[in-house]
Amino acid sequence: MIDVQGVSHVYPDGTRALDRVDLLIPDGDRLAIIGQNGSGKSTLVRHFNGLLRPTEGRVLLDGRPTADRRVAALAARVGLAFQDPDRQIFAGRVRTEVAFGPRNLGLRGAALETAVSGALASVGLVEQAERNPYDLGFSSRKLLALASVLAMGTPTVVFDEPTTGQDLRGAERIQAIVAELAAAGRTVIAISHDMRFVAESFARVVVMRAGRVILDGTPAEVFAEANWEELAGTYVEPPLAARIGARLGLGSTPTDGALIEALVGRSA
């Protein structure tokens, strides 16, 4: 469980990126964090594994303050894939890159190979295992960064803009990964500007603005028409399905079948 209690963070240049944030993330949660650039999303999640420390307040991980623990210890509990994979990738081979994290956690031999092979299979990079990561395109490097985190088997996984640069097939692969992690009981947290991905893949959505949480609920609650003005203030547009659903009286998270049935009924 991650418990954020009154956390503020001020960068050395004086920028107040977080302003007294309270947020409880129970085990097994599927949480998407959305909001405009600069709203504090990335700053917040980097507190979860100790890359950043609160200026005020505290973050508890499994009931213990993160301030009292080393980043290496926190990394065994919370895996974070950065928005820019080139800030994370450093090895000369794809397989070596994916093996780095689990090896540091103590995996060796068959257990290490199983973790690496499974992660590569999840992101579709098995055939690229012996290549240099920088010979891959941006979308594949994004998937490689995800694989590096998946291989560590951390109870909590955080993805920062995982669908950026992905085509439809890549986005569907990432949705499948989220579903598999959730089914295994792991906590999945994602920052995303892809509202369709958010609405279809996550059970809970948190909206941030100016370093604060302004909305917190299910996708149906957050993307409801009553919140559209609030969302507009964060430069977030509800997913297309939510807008159409509201106009057709189907709610903010209609199924594809319900949308088709309503549209067919109107054209009849």
ZAMARGU-4260 file (C-alpha; in steps of 0.2 Angstrom, whole numbers, plus 5000, padded with zeros to 4 digits):
<rodrens>
0) 5000/5000/5000 | 5006/5018/4996 | 5000/5031/5007 | 5004/5049/5002 | 5001/5061/5017
5) 5001/5080/5015 | 5016/5079/5002 | 5023/5094/4995 | 5039/5095/4984 | 5048/5111/4980
10) 5062/5109/4967 | 5079/5119/4970 | 5074/5133/4958 | 5058/5136/4969 | 5045/5127/4958
15) 5032/5120/4970 | 5027/5104/4960 | 5017/5096/4973 | 5006/5105/4985 | 5000/5095/5001
20) 4994/5080/4991 | 4985/5066/5000 | 4982/5050/4991 | 4980/5032/4997 | 4984/5018/4984
25) 4979/5001/4991 | 4987/4984/4985 | 4980/4978/4968 | 4974/4996/4963 | 4973/5000/4945
30) 4976/5019/4945 | 4978/5031/4931 | 4985/5049/4935 | 4980/5062/4922 | 4982/5081/4920
35) 4991/5094/4910 | 5010/5094/4908 | 5017/5102/4924 | 5003/5097/4935 | 5014/5086/4946
40) 5011/5069/4940 | 5029/5063/4937 | 5035/5072/4952 | 5022/5062/4962 | 5026/5045/4956
45) 5045/5047/4958 | 5041/5049/4977 | 5034/5031/4977 | 5051/5023/4974 | 5062/5036/4983
50) 5069/5045/4967 | 5062/5061/4975 | 5059/5064/4994 | 5045/5076/5001 | 5049/5093/5005
55) 5034/5092/5017 | 5023/5077/5022 | 5028/5059/5020 | 5025/5044/5009 | 5022/5027/5017
60) 5026/5011/5008 | 5018/4996/5016 | 5017/5006/5032 | 5035/5012/5033 | 5041/5030/5028
65) 5051/5030/5012 | 5062/5043/5019 | 5070/5030/5030 | 5074/5018/5016 | 5087/5017/5002
70) 5081/5019/4984 | 5088/5002/4980 | 5077/4994/4994 | 5062/5004/4987 | 5065/4999/4969
75) 5062/4981/4974 | 5044/4986/4979 | 5040/4999/4966 | 5046/4998/4948 | 5046/5014/4937
80) 5047/5015/4918 | 5051/5033/4913 | 5042/5043/4900 | 5058/5044/4890 | 5066/5027/4888
85) 5083/5034/4884 | 5084/5041/4902 | 5083/5023/4908 | 5092/5012/4894 | 5111/5010/4896
90) 5116/4992/4891 | 5123/4986/4874 | 5111/4972/4872 | 5092/4971/4875 | 5093/4955/4885
95) 5107/4963/4896 | 5096/4978/4899 | 5081/4968/4904 | 5092/4957/4916 | 5100/4972/4925
100) 5085/4975/4937 | 5081/4957/4942 | 5100/4953/4944 | 5102/4967/4956 | 5087/4960/4966
105) 5097/4944/4968 | 5090/4933/4954 | 5102/4921/4946 | 5102/4906/4934 | 5086/4899/4929
110) 5075/4911/4939 | 5084/4926/4930 | 5082/4918/4913 | 5063/4915/4916 | 5061/4933/4922
115) 5070/4940/4907 | 5062/4929/4894 | 5044/4932/4901 | 5047/4951/4901 | 5053/4950/4883
120) 5039/4939/4878 | 5026/4951/4886 | 5032/4966/4876 | 5035/4956/4860 | 5054/4959/4859
125) 5060/4941/4860 | 5067/4941/4843 | 5077/4957/4847 | 5085/4950/4862 | 5103/4951/4855
130) 5102/4968/4847 | 5108/4985/4853 | 5094/4994/4861 | 5099/5010/4851 | 5096/5000/4835
135) 5078/4999/4839 | 5065/5013/4835 | 5057/5024/4849 | 5042/5013/4851 | 5052/4997/4854
140) 5064/5006/4866 | 5048/5011/4876 | 5043/4993/4876 | 5061/4988/4882 | 5060/5000/4896
145) 5043/4992/4901 | 5051/4975/4900 | 5065/4980/4911 | 5053/4984/4925 | 5042/4969/4922
150) 5057/4957/4924 | 5059/4964/4942 | 5043/4957/4947 | 5039/4971/4959 | 5022/4971/4968
155) 5019/4989/4961 | 5023/4994/4943 | 5022/5012/4937 | 5022/5017/4919 | 5024/5035/4914
160) 5015/5038/4897 | 5017/5020/4891 | 5007/5022/4875 | 5017/5037/4868 | 5024/5033/4851
165) 5014/5016/4850 | 5004/5011/4835 | 4987/5002/4838 | 4996/4985/4840 | 5008/4992/4853
170) 4994/5001/4863 | 4984/4984/4864 | 5000/4975/4870 | 5002/4988/4884 | 4983/4986/4888
175) 4986/4967/4889 | 5001/4969/4901 | 4991/4980/4912 | 4977/4967/4913 | 4989/4953/4916
180) 4997/4963/4930 | 4980/4967/4938 | 4975/4949/4937 | 4990/4944/4946 | 4986/4955/4960
185) 4999/4968/4957 | 4997/4987/4959 | 4997/4996/4942 | 4999/5015/4941 | 5001/5024/4925
190) 5003/5042/4920 | 4994/5045/4903 | 4987/5058/4891 | 4978/5044/4881 | 4961/5045/4888
195) 4954/5030/4879 | 4968/5019/4886 | 4964/5026/4904 | 4945/5023/4902 | 4947/5006/4896
200) 4962/4999/4907 | 4960/5007/4924 | 4948/5006/4938 | 4952/5022/4946 | 4957/5039/4939
205) 4966/5053/4948 | 4966/5071/4940 | 4980/5083/4945 | 4981/5102/4943 | 4995/5113/4949
210) 5002/5100/4961 | 4985/5095/4968 | 4973/5081/4966 | 4956/5089/4960 | 4946/5073/4955
215) 4948/5055/4961 | 4935/5041/4956 | 4931/5028/4943 | 4932/5032/4925 | 4913/5033/4924
220) 4914/5046/4938 | 4928/5056/4933 | 4923/5057/4914 | 4905/5061/4918 | 4898/5076/4910
225) 4897/5086/4926 | 4916/5086/4927 | 4919/5091/4909 | 4922/5109/4914 | 4934/5104/4928
230) 4943/5093/4916 | 4945/5107/4903 | 4954/5117/4916 | 4967/5104/4916 | 4968/5103/4896
235) 4960/5085/4897 | 4947/5080/4885 | 4936/5065/4890 | 4938/5050/4879 | 4927/5051/4863
240) 4916/5036/4870 | 4912/5047/4885 | 4906/5062/4875 | 4896/5051/4863 | 4889/5041/4878
245) 4883/5057/4886 | 4874/5063/4871 | 4866/5047/4869 | 4861/5045/4887 | 4872/5030/4889
250) 4884/5037/4903 | 4902/5041/4902 | 4909/5023/4899 | 4897/5015/4887 | 4902/4998/4879
255) 4905/4997/4861 | 4890/4986/4859 | 4879/4999/4868 | 4886/5013/4857 | 4883/5003/4841
260) 4865/4999/4846 | 4861/5017/4850 | 4868/5024/4834 | 4859/5010/4824 | 4843/5014/4833
265) 4844/5033/4829 | 4848/5030/4810 | 4833/5018/4809
</rodrens>
